[in-house]
Amino acid sequence: MSVLTLRLAGPLQAWGASARFARRTTESAPTKSGVIGMLAAARGLDRGDDTGLARLAALRFAVRIDQPGTRVRDFQTAHHADTGKPMPLSERYYLADAVFVAAVEGADELLDEIDAALNRPAHAPYLGRRSCPPAHPVRLSLHRTAHLTQALANEPWQAAAWYRRQRRRDATVSLTVLREARPDEADADLLRDQPLSFAAEHRRHALRPVLTTTVQVLNPSAKTAPATRAVPAHDPFAALEEEST
């Protein structure tokens, strides 16, 4: 088994698990559906290729929140091209200045294929919506003989330098991890973002269990304590004792 880690960072991200009419929300962290969709696009899979999607969707998924970002709201207007009549006002939410480390766990052969596709993607990756391009290449590392939590604990903190400096007094930081639960793990939350089909005529998602944990990582911006200078010994009565002898 191997784990492939991805750095998801950009000016804006949007990871919707549900949408109602003209209101498009975003989760506080990348969804499995969104990340698997990005990997499928990198490999050049058609939207209706449910068999190829099932192979990717079987990967176990986790995401580490390195920099939570800020939720912002955008109003969008549009008009019908033929009549010019206005369409309903669209309300869309995004995450601004957020940084995440996502991880997928699976067989070595499949992850090697995905790794190669990310180096030369068939379609450009985006962070949940096509209007949200990544600021950097998303491929981070390929960990051999590792599991999700171990791989996320080994990855350096990916937050921006200005954000890390806010924690410069801490040598290590505790980062939240949203990890796909195993069948034998209880007390998991359920999120409907397990992709079953991306076909336009029948997009389908199932529930998947998610556990919230933490990992400790080093803070590269930690402020080291200044070296202490030795205080010289001083006895105010030493001179008097020398005169009396």
C-alpha positions in Angstrom: 0.0 0.0 0.0 1.1 3.6 -0.7 -0.2 7.0 0.0 -0.1 10.0 -2.4 -0.3 13.4 -0.8 -1.6 16.6 -2.6 -1.1 20.2 -1.7 -4.4 22.1 -2.3 -3.7 25.8 -2.2 -5.0 28.8 -4.2 -6.6 32.2 -3.9 -10.1 30.5 -3.9 -11.4 27.0 -3.3 -14.9 25.6 -3.3 -15.8 22.1 -2.2 -19.5 21.6 -2.3 -21.2 18.5 -0.9 -24.7 19.8 -1.6 -26.3 22.6 -3.7 -29.8 23.9 -3.8 -30.9 25.8 -6.8 -28.9 29.0 -7.2 -27.2 28.7 -3.8 -23.8 27.0 -4.0 -22.1 26.3 -0.7 -18.7 25.0 0.2 -17.5 22.6 2.9 -14.7 23.8 5.2 -12.3 21.3 3.7 -11.9 19.4 0.4 -14.4 16.6 -0.2 -13.5 13.2 -1.5 -15.8 13.7 -4.5 -13.9 16.9 -5.5 -10.5 15.4 -5.1 -11.4 12.1 -6.9 -12.9 14.2 -9.7 -9.6 16.1 -10.0 -7.7 12.8 -10.2 -10.1 11.5 -12.8 -9.7 14.6 -14.9 -5.9 14.3 -14.7 -6.1 10.8 -16.0 -8.5 11.8 -18.8 -11.5 9.7 -17.7 -14.8 10.5 -19.3 -17.6 11.7 -17.0 -19.6 8.6 -17.9 -16.8 6.2 -17.2 -18.3 4.7 -14.0 -15.9 1.7 -14.0 -12.9 3.9 -14.0 -14.4 6.2 -11.4 -15.2 3.2 -9.1 -11.5 2.3 -9.2 -10.5 5.7 -8.0 -13.4 6.0 -5.5 -12.2 2.9 -3.7 -9.1 4.7 -2.5 -9.2 5.7 1.2 -9.2 9.5 1.6 -8.1 12.0 4.3 -7.4 15.7 4.4 -5.3 17.8 6.8 -6.3 21.4 7.4 -3.0 23.4 7.3 -4.6 26.9 6.9 -8.4 27.0 7.2 -8.9 30.2 5.2 -11.9 32.5 5.2 -15.3 31.8 3.9 -16.5 34.4 1.4 -19.7 35.0 -0.5 -20.1 36.1 -4.1 -23.2 37.2 -6.0 -23.3 36.4 -9.7 -25.7 37.6 -12.4 -26.3 36.2 -15.9 -28.6 36.7 -18.8 -30.1 34.3 -21.4 -28.0 34.5 -24.6 -31.1 34.4 -26.9 -33.6 36.7 -25.1 -31.3 38.8 -22.9 -33.6 38.3 -19.9 -31.9 38.1 -16.5 -31.5 34.7 -14.9 -31.9 34.2 -11.1 -29.3 35.7 -8.8 -26.6 33.1 -8.0 -25.1 33.0 -4.5 -21.8 31.2 -4.4 -19.5 30.6 -1.4 -15.7 30.1 -1.5 -12.7 29.5 0.8 -10.1 32.3 0.5 -6.4 31.8 1.3 -6.9 28.2 2.5 -4.2 25.4 2.3 -4.9 21.7 2.7 -2.9 18.5 2.4 -5.1 15.7 0.9 -4.1 12.1 0.8 -5.3 9.0 -1.0 -4.3 5.5 0.1 -4.4 2.4 -2.2 -2.4 -0.1 -4.2 1.0 0.8 -5.4 0.2 0.3 -9.1 -2.9 2.5 -9.1 -1.1 5.3 -7.2 1.8 5.1 -9.6 -0.6 5.7 -12.4 -2.2 8.7 -10.7 1.2 10.1 -9.8 2.2 10.0 -13.4 -1.1 11.6 -14.5 -0.6 14.5 -12.1 2.8 15.2 -13.6 1.3 15.3 -17.1 -2.5 15.8 -16.6 -4.9 15.3 -19.4 -7.1 18.2 -18.1 -5.9 21.0 -15.8 -6.7 20.5 -12.1 -8.9 22.9 -10.2 -9.9 23.3 -6.6 -13.5 22.2 -6.6 -14.7 24.6 -9.3 -13.1 25.5 -12.7 -12.9 29.1 -11.5 -10.5 28.0 -8.8 -7.1 27.1 -10.2 -4.3 25.9 -7.8 -1.5 28.2 -7.0 1.1 25.4 -7.2 1.4 21.9 -8.7 -0.9 19.8 -6.6 1.3 16.7 -6.5 3.3 16.6 -3.2 4.8 13.2 -2.3 4.4 9.5 -2.8 4.8 7.6 0.4 5.5 3.9 0.2 4.4 1.4 2.9 2.6 4.2 4.8 -1.0 4.7 6.0 -3.1 7.9 5.8 -2.4 9.3 9.3 1.3 8.4 9.1 1.8 10.1 5.7 0.0 13.3 6.9 2.0 13.4 10.1 5.2 13.2 8.0 4.4 15.9 5.6 5.8 19.4 6.5 3.4 22.1 7.4 2.3 23.7 4.1 0.7 26.9 5.5 1.9 30.3 4.1 4.8 31.9 5.8 2.7 34.8 7.1 0.3 32.3 8.7 3.0 30.2 10.3 4.6 33.2 11.9 1.4 33.7 13.9 2.4 30.5 15.7 6.2 31.2 15.9 6.2 30.6 19.7 5.2 27.0 19.1 7.8 24.4 18.1 5.0 22.1 16.9 1.4 22.6 15.8 -1.7 20.4 16.1 -3.5 20.1 12.7 -7.0 18.8 12.2 -7.3 15.7 10.0 -10.6 14.5 8.5 -10.0 10.9 7.7 -12.2 8.3 6.1 -13.2 5.8 8.8 -12.5 2.0 8.5 -15.5 -0.4 8.8 -14.5 -1.3 12.3 -14.4 2.3 13.6 -17.4 3.8 15.3 -18.6 7.3 16.1 -17.9 8.6 12.6 -19.8 11.5 11.0 -21.5 10.8 7.6 -20.9 13.0 4.6 -22.6 12.4 1.2 -19.6 12.8 -1.1 -18.6 9.2 -2.0 -18.8 9.5 -5.8 -20.7 6.8 -7.7 -21.1 8.6 -11.0 -20.1 11.9 -12.5 -22.3 11.5 -15.6 -24.3 14.6 -16.3 -27.6 12.7 -16.6 -27.3 10.9 -13.3 -24.7 12.3 -10.9 -24.8 10.1 -7.8 -23.0 10.2 -4.4 -23.3 7.9 -1.4 -22.6 8.5 2.3 -19.1 7.8 3.7 -18.0 7.8 7.3 -15.5 10.5 8.4 -13.5 10.7 11.6 -11.9 13.9 13.0 -8.4 13.5 14.5 -5.2 15.5 14.8 -1.6 15.2 14.0 1.5 17.0 15.4 3.9 18.6 12.9 7.0 20.7 13.3 6.7 24.5 12.9 9.5 25.7 10.5 8.9 29.3 11.6 9.2 28.6 15.3 11.2 31.3 17.1 14.2 29.7 18.8 15.1 30.9 22.3 18.2 33.2 22.2 21.4 31.8 23.7 21.7 32.7 27.4 24.9 34.4 28.5 26.5 33.1 31.6 26.4 35.6 34.5 29.8 36.1 36.0 30.2 35.4 39.7 30.4 38.5 41.9 31.0 38.7 45.6 30.8 42.4 46.9 32.8 41.5 50.0 35.7 39.8 48.2 37.8 43.0 48.0 37.3 43.6 51.8 38.4 40.1 52.6 41.6 40.6 50.5 42.5 43.8 52.4 42.0 42.2 55.8 44.4 39.3 55.1 
